[in-house]
Amino acid sequence: MKETDNGARAPRKEIKKVLLLGSGALKIGEAGEFDYSGSQALKALKEENIETVLINPNIATVQTSEGFADKIYFLPVTPYFVRKVIEKERPDGILLSFGGQTALNCGVRLYEDGVLEEFDVEVLGTPVQAIMDTEDRELFVEKLDEIDVKTIKSEAVADVEGAVAAADRLGYPVIVRAAYALGGLGSGFCDDREQLVALVEKALSFSPQVLVEKSLKGWKEVEYEVVRDRFDNCITVCNMENFDPLGIHTGESIVVAPSQTLSNEDYHYLRKLAIRIIRHIGIVGECNVQYAFDPDSMDYRVIEVNARLSRSSALASKATGYPLAFVAAKLGLGYGLHQLKNSVTKSTSAFFEPALDYIVCKIPRWDMGKFHGVRREIGSSMKSVGEVMAIGRTFEEAIQKGLRMTGRGMHGFVENKEVSKDDIEKALKEPTDMRVFAIATALRHGYDVETIHQLTKIDRWFLEKLRHIVETGRELAGYDDIADVPFDLLRTAKRQGFSDFQIGRALYGNQMNDRSEELSDKVRAHRKQLGLVPVVKQIDTLAAEYPAQTNYLYLTYNGDQNDIDYERDGRSVVVLGSGAYRIGSSVEFDWCGVNALLTVAKEGYRPVMINYNPETVSTDYDMCDRLYFDELTYERVMDILELETPHGVILSTGGQIPNNLAVRLDASGQNILGTQAEDIDRAEDRNKFSSLCDSIGVDQPRWRELTSLEAIDEFVAEVGFPVLVRPSYVLSGAAMNVCSNEEELTRFLRLAANVSKKHPVVVSEFIQQAKEIEMDAVAQDGEIKLYAISEHIEFAGVHSGDATIQFPPQKLYVETMRRIKKISGKIAKALHISGPFNIQFLAKDNDIKVIECNLRASRSFPFVSKVSKQNFIDAATRVMLGTQVEKPGKSAFDLDYVGIKASQFSFSRLQGADPVLGVDMSSTGEVGCIGDDTNEAILKAMLSVGYTIPKKSVLISSGGARQKVALLEPARKLHRKGYTICATEGTHRFLSENGVPAIRVYWPNEEDSPQLLDMIRAHKIDMVVNIPKNLSDKEISNGYKVRRAAVDLNIPLITNARLASAFINAFCELSIDEIGIKAWDEY
Amino acid sequence: MRISAKTANFARPIQKSNMTEKKKATLVLEDGSRFEGVSFGYEQPCAGEVVFNTAMTGYPESLTDPSYEGQILVTTYPILGNYGVPSPDVKDTDGVSEYFESERIHCEAIICQEYSDEPSHWQSERPLSEWLKEEKRIGLSGIDTRKLTKLLREKGSMLGKIVFGSDDEIDFYDPNRENLIDKVSTKEVREFGEGDKHVVLVDCGTKYNIIRCLTRRGVKVTLVPWDFDFNTLEWDGLFISNGPGSPEFAEAAVEHIREAMKGDKPICGICMGNQLLGRAAGAGIYKLKYGHRGHNQPVLMAGTDKCFVTSQNHGFAVDNDTIPADWEPLFINLNDGSNEGLRHKTKPFFSAQFHPEASSGPKDTEFIFDKFISML
């Protein structure tokens, strides 16, 4: 047997410097997984002593931290800027497959435009042609036809008529897909012509080509992660099976790994196909093959191939312990798989396929409640904002853990507040974000597995397992007290993933409403007495065949031996992670957690992490000494702390989830490092915090907690409109709202919320035209050591997570700054803060009020740390470990450049959602860019979150009188720059009166033309500035239609006058080629 | 391709409790370790050599693989039985079962963490437990199989027994002291397939898929007992199968192979076949500490950059250091460097320690059959 010549090709030249493209801001369909894959790639390059250059405007990521890349550019990942960086840096090679679709699309453009050739930059890993073969549906189908691999045949059409004709030929239902789109953007199922027309119109606005294909609803969906090196050696690292059948995007599905319902024959049939495909396409690195698989035969279709690292590959890496991105980067440099070592055993080969001895379950995290008007159905396009991964040794255990991890108030599969049983069949048949709970309800109400299978097409195997959980819950409910429950039943319940709370709820029912902690503790104490405790198992890639050198761990009740021997030397420090990414908590807390781990290690302690989000770097097992990929519930954290007996636990770098555990962990005698639980509680509890503010003379907006509509009216009479209303129980829609008149208040309280003794409403005075200012700081024993003050571009009223933030502030009075420092100092002292904290202020004139105080790191910590080049988390962690931290010199706060943090919205994915900003957060991600002045930083930041500089015409529809005035100067600038301004009635009149020419356009409810919507649809408008005036019905429906059309047709939309002014100023005063191409370290 | 049929055996009463009476049983190892679990198969004590397999699928194939004769199989994948058991009645034109690797279950018992009694697969005819009961084989679940595997990794494969009450129910039994090959080999000469070329397959405990892989390539196969003197027959190629236990017992086969090696006709061996070829050539054999059993064993084709993921199931290996001068290693295990195949430097003799016929496991090395056929 002779070695065959397989065209093995090492990189053409010696690679000394490599450019890596990141994925930019987190958005639906493209989230933290690319921070993980990029970080891994950078580590792999560093190991080879290759100089690395990274372009990624996402300042909150770990990959854009010191020590990961040699040069970091906080610039948009667009062909223009990447070309500029290439011109300047002259890298030898470029990596395109680690930054999601954003990087891939950008790379393809650079290749097509000849930029890579011009500057002799070699694409490392998968060749660009192979990428294009997988990205263009038609090429893809042709390519697989060549090797007789079946794809879902589709017809490419360029117009609506073509789509209708194609669907008639294929037969409904059909699926529509837009080519070159992120995670299914513009895709969907259509049951009839009407639905088809609507969807195709929209899809065509994103993509010149739309594909219509026959739907295979009800088939299984199975994925393989495949790796190939330049020697043609191939492995499949992992396969995964979707719990939800085809029809639901894999990002929206519950997914298990490895597959559970495939026979050996099925498994290897699809595996072999995957390898044939990767060889034929010519991938060098990693790719993912998705199949539709007939549940009643071995018929299959290939759904798609992603020739890059993906959400699934990040999940597969975490599910198996096989570092796909790291290995893919090495393969791109020319290594063979057999020349690399398994990173877990460090002795065996990286050419192998992991054997799992556990099951993982991924569950998406949705946040539909955060968006006005969004449709809750899930389907072929992604809406989830994050995901969790749970590990167990039974499916029951894994899914119950996972459902708790999603953090949506659920305790597992059962023992939850029951979802409505009104229309179970509909809930089963038409999946929403709540479907899995509808299955629980159905099982409890006597539906059998077969019926549920027919309605959902979910494989009976999964449903049988879920039935076990319901049965066990029912058996537990037959007892009144934990002491009466037979040992075997209790053990079965724990092995099926029941939490102490769930067992308590099954036993004690409604008594749990008021005494949940006490009764859960009783369950806990009882089972511990019986010796019923979880064991720690290692994820070792080889199912115990070889010893693991890394501590990648999970806890399970399905086993009786710990894999770990504990030192019990009090040198461990446990850092709690931030859980699933969701609106308001994402990659920034991962950065905080990772930095805490690094400092813990530097200070000579053993860093230990608990987290369960597969999209993160903190769950990379080489970031700490022990990684527990497990729950952040009180129960599980206590299980781990009891095993670890650590020096202490850090809660303040993981956002709100760990912070909420403070009081209970403290009561259980755990050593919370840094600010103490009692003080955390004094900041978190609204009443306690108010009295504290009163006692130290700090002003707050007036607020009251009210339990009746009359009381609310009285309070409003006192403070006046507008008011901010925060119900404790929300029926639908957003949890917070600003009401500016009686009508709005009544509507909101009657329709959206419930007001009663049990469900009080917090009403606060809402100060208009006020600046919002943030203080991010680190204190030690109540004394501030490090601080950063930043200001919002928008006036108060836009959630701080959605606002555009400027640091250092450019337009604050010195007096304001001084007073903010003073107030912060008082609060730090009063709360004995030791560690990170954040205070939000309102400032109007020099009147300053505190609106919020969090005794933990905030979302803006990575931003201010990187802009100021002072690592706030490092300092905070040293404080928490008891090291005396020195204040930096005064000059540290004197920066001669500006940082802007801008928000990324994902409204285009959220069908129906009103893309308007309010007091509740709705952005999914952010960027942070640095410039020599505000204009430059704003321009970079806005371009980084997907805005484009308008070419010709701008629509202004500017809401109330104040907004109109605010936009007058910017409008004048637009006009002077030669832009055509289109304006709706009021704005048009105002602009004309003030000498700014504009074209009058008409609202949808007006008869004349030009109709605004038509102009948007015809792409005759390049940017929409629409400032909602109020919440009246007419305004909402007109404005909504325009805003939604802009989002659906991918036209930049701004809904805030101050942000619009800032952006217009920036692009009128600075042209794109005047933007400086400067790396972070050049500031 | 298999026949598509919807099985309608899923209707079962929802009232069924999780806690139905399950018989407890205990695995006792020769070092005194004890693992208590519950029985899901036939209830009768058994004894054998305890080995672990890291494959995540393929229990019907493994259970019927004659190489597991006398062994107690521990599956490291914790959940077992998910896709049930296919029908034994589906056979090809030669009367060879489509789904199984022999006519019966060979291992003594199968051990897992969690047994899944509600299978779901269109080819499933019944749950695994029913099959085990019919074949009088033991199933044990509720065992910390990771703990057990680590123990076997550290101490090496051990003897063990499964008892339902007292430890005295059965004695330990060492299958490696017995000629297991003789126990599982065919007693008569049988013929399969049709073709111009004729291959003799020496049955040391062959898996059906070796027969299928040969006949589907258009050759006639004569299956002969392990100690049959095939040199008395006319053949174009000789194939030596896999088989259980120690190669020490197959001296008769080694003699016959040595005789055949005097000629120039192609000879190929798999697993036990690799070891017998090695012994015939003069190489030494040793017992691995805990063997290679799984679907993810990486092998490198010696002297190349070509690697393959292979299915393996063996406890003995050829000693690379004892390979005679006119032979060389064909494949090497990437994890531990052990021998994974041999080839003669000039003659068409070669072998693989792994299973190119897979079943269960990856099929990446089926080219070995193509190679063999092309030499005929």
Chai-1 contact restraints between the chains, C-beta under 6 A:
chainA,res_idxA,chainB,res_idxB,connection_type,confidence,min_distance_angstrom,max_distance_angstrom,comment,restraint_id
A,E3,B,T304,contact,1.0,0.0,6.0,A-B,restraint_1
A,F231,B,D305,contact,1.0,0.0,6.0,A-B,restraint_2
A,N233,B,C307,contact,1.0,0.0,6.0,A-B,restraint_3
A,I235,B,V309,contact,1.0,0.0,6.0,A-B,restraint_4
A,P258,B,M56,contact,1.0,0.0,6.0,A-B,restraint_5
A,Q260,B,N82,contact,1.0,0.0,6.0,A-B,restraint_6
A,T261,B,S120,contact,1.0,0.0,6.0,A-B,restraint_7
A,S263,B,Y83,contact,1.0,0.0,6.0,A-B,restraint_8
A,S263,B,H121,contact,1.0,0.0,6.0,A-B,restraint_9
A,N264,B,T57,contact,1.0,0.0,6.0,A-B,restraint_10
A,N264,B,G58,contact,1.0,0.0,6.0,A-B,restraint_11
A,N264,B,S360,contact,1.0,0.0,6.0,A-B,restraint_12
A,Y267,B,T57,contact,1.0,0.0,6.0,A-B,restraint_13
A,H268,B,P362,contact,1.0,0.0,6.0,A-B,restraint_14
A,H268,B,K363,contact,1.0,0.0,6.0,A-B,restraint_15
A,K272,B,K363,contact,1.0,0.0,6.0,A-B,restraint_16
A,D296,B,S4,contact,1.0,0.0,6.0,A-B,restraint_17
A,D296,B,K6,contact,1.0,0.0,6.0,A-B,restraint_18
A,D296,B,W122,contact,1.0,0.0,6.0,A-B,restraint_19
A,S297,B,S4,contact,1.0,0.0,6.0,A-B,restraint_20
A,G336,B,D305,contact,1.0,0.0,6.0,A-B,restraint_21
A,H338,B,L300,contact,1.0,0.0,6.0,A-B,restraint_22
A,H338,B,C307,contact,1.0,0.0,6.0,A-B,restraint_23
A,H338,B,L334,contact,1.0,0.0,6.0,A-B,restraint_24
A,T348,B,N335,contact,1.0,0.0,6.0,A-B,restraint_25
A,S349,B,P298,contact,1.0,0.0,6.0,A-B,restraint_26
A,S349,B,L334,contact,1.0,0.0,6.0,A-B,restraint_27
A,S349,B,N335,contact,1.0,0.0,6.0,A-B,restraint_28
A,F351,B,P298,contact,1.0,0.0,6.0,A-B,restraint_29
A,F351,B,C307,contact,1.0,0.0,6.0,A-B,restraint_30
A,F351,B,L334,contact,1.0,0.0,6.0,A-B,restraint_31
A,F352,B,N296,contact,1.0,0.0,6.0,A-B,restraint_32
A,F352,B,P298,contact,1.0,0.0,6.0,A-B,restraint_33
A,E353,B,N296,contact,1.0,0.0,6.0,A-B,restraint_34
A,E353,B,V309,contact,1.0,0.0,6.0,A-B,restraint_35
A,A355,B,T54,contact,1.0,0.0,6.0,A-B,restraint_36
A,A355,B,G294,contact,1.0,0.0,6.0,A-B,restraint_37
A,A355,B,N296,contact,1.0,0.0,6.0,A-B,restraint_38
A,D357,B,T76,contact,1.0,0.0,6.0,A-B,restraint_39
A,D357,B,R146,contact,1.0,0.0,6.0,A-B,restraint_40
A,R393,B,P78,contact,1.0,0.0,6.0,A-B,restraint_41
A,R393,B,Q113,contact,1.0,0.0,6.0,A-B,restraint_42
A,T394,B,E114,contact,1.0,0.0,6.0,A-B,restraint_43
A,D448,B,I14,contact,1.0,0.0,6.0,A-B,restraint_44
A,E450,B,F10,contact,1.0,0.0,6.0,A-B,restraint_45
A,E450,B,A11,contact,1.0,0.0,6.0,A-B,restraint_46
A,D459,B,S120,contact,1.0,0.0,6.0,A-B,restraint_47
A,R460,B,F10,contact,1.0,0.0,6.0,A-B,restraint_48
A,R460,B,S120,contact,1.0,0.0,6.0,A-B,restraint_49
A,W461,B,N82,contact,1.0,0.0,6.0,A-B,restraint_50
A,W461,B,S120,contact,1.0,0.0,6.0,A-B,restraint_51
A,E464,B,E118,contact,1.0,0.0,6.0,A-B,restraint_52
A,H468,B,N18,contact,1.0,0.0,6.0,A-B,restraint_53
A,E471,B,N18,contact,1.0,0.0,6.0,A-B,restraint_54
A,T472,B,N18,contact,1.0,0.0,6.0,A-B,restraint_55
A,T492,B,N18,contact,1.0,0.0,6.0,A-B,restraint_56
A,A543,B,T54,contact,1.0,0.0,6.0,A-B,restraint_57
A,A543,B,T76,contact,1.0,0.0,6.0,A-B,restraint_58
A,A544,B,R146,contact,1.0,0.0,6.0,A-B,restraint_59
A,A544,B,T149,contact,1.0,0.0,6.0,A-B,restraint_60
A,A544,B,K150,contact,1.0,0.0,6.0,A-B,restraint_61
A,E545,B,T54,contact,1.0,0.0,6.0,A-B,restraint_62
A,N558,B,Q113,contact,1.0,0.0,6.0,A-B,restraint_63
A,G559,B,D144,contact,1.0,0.0,6.0,A-B,restraint_64
A,D560,B,D144,contact,1.0,0.0,6.0,A-B,restraint_65
A,Q561,B,D144,contact,1.0,0.0,6.0,A-B,restraint_66
A,Q561,B,K147,contact,1.0,0.0,6.0,A-B,restraint_67
